[in-house]
């Protein structure tokens, strides 16, 4: 019986040669948008920064004045990897500067300073 079904099964495979297995999206870290970074203002407290960006992925006890947010995503059925990094620096518990791949988007109609 299996021998009789074998030609039909192989014929069905020829009808769908581009059929690939499903690959799920892999996402790790903190997803940070330009809008979130635009909400950061110098002088914000640690709690305010945590409210805007979420809990940092890396918080080093040897560098307590620096928080790192890292995001990595590989979309389903793609080999392309999206990688973002942002670091926030504090001085005396207040936000001093922001560095990384994501910059705040310019607000339309508002002149840049």
C-alpha positions in Angstrom: 0.0 0.0 0.0 2.8 2.4 0.8 4.5 1.7 -2.5 1.3 2.8 -4.3 1.1 6.0 -2.3 4.8 6.9 -2.8 4.4 8.4 -6.4 1.6 10.6 -5.3 3.6 11.9 -2.3 6.6 12.8 -4.4 4.3 14.5 -7.0 2.8 16.6 -4.2 6.3 17.7 -3.2 7.0 19.0 -6.7 3.9 21.2 -6.5 5.3 23.2 -3.6 9.1 23.4 -4.0 9.3 26.8 -2.2 7.7 25.5 1.0 9.9 26.2 4.0 9.5 25.5 7.7 8.2 28.4 9.8 10.8 30.3 11.7 9.7 32.5 14.6 10.9 36.0 15.3 13.7 36.1 17.9 13.7 39.3 20.0 16.0 39.9 22.9 16.6 42.9 25.1 14.8 46.3 25.5 13.0 47.6 22.4 13.7 51.4 22.4 12.1 53.7 19.9 13.1 57.3 18.8 10.0 58.5 20.6 11.1 57.0 23.9 14.6 58.6 23.5 12.9 62.0 22.7 11.2 61.9 26.1 14.6 61.8 27.9 15.6 65.2 29.2 18.8 66.0 31.1 18.2 66.1 34.8 15.7 63.2 35.0 16.0 60.9 38.0 16.8 57.2 37.7 13.2 56.3 38.3 12.0 58.6 35.6 14.5 57.2 33.1 13.4 53.6 34.1 9.7 54.7 33.6 10.5 55.9 30.0 12.9 53.2 28.8 12.2 50.3 31.1 14.6 48.3 33.3 18.1 48.3 31.8 19.4 45.1 30.3 22.9 45.8 31.8 23.4 47.5 35.1 27.0 47.1 36.3 27.9 47.4 40.0 31.3 48.7 39.1 29.8 51.5 36.9 26.6 52.5 38.8 26.4 55.7 36.8 25.8 53.9 33.5 22.9 51.9 32.3 23.0 50.0 29.0 19.9 49.1 26.9 20.6 46.5 24.1 18.1 45.2 21.6 18.5 42.4 19.1 15.9 41.1 16.7 16.0 38.5 13.9 12.8 38.6 11.9 11.0 35.4 10.9 12.4 33.8 7.7 15.2 36.4 7.5 18.9 36.2 8.2 19.1 40.0 8.8 19.7 41.0 12.4 18.6 44.3 13.8 20.9 45.5 16.6 20.4 48.6 18.7 22.4 49.9 21.7 21.8 52.9 23.9 23.7 53.9 27.1 22.4 56.5 29.6 24.8 58.1 32.0 24.0 59.7 35.4 25.7 62.1 37.7 24.5 62.5 41.3 21.4 60.5 40.4 20.4 62.7 37.5 20.6 62.0 33.8 23.7 63.6 32.3 24.0 62.3 28.8 22.7 59.6 26.3 24.8 57.7 23.8 24.0 55.1 21.2 22.5 54.1 17.9 19.1 55.8 18.5 18.7 59.5 18.4 15.7 61.5 19.3 13.5 62.3 16.3 13.0 66.0 15.5 9.6 67.3 16.4 7.8 68.7 13.2 7.2 72.5 13.3 9.7 73.0 16.2 13.1 74.6 15.4 16.1 72.5 16.4 18.4 74.1 19.0 
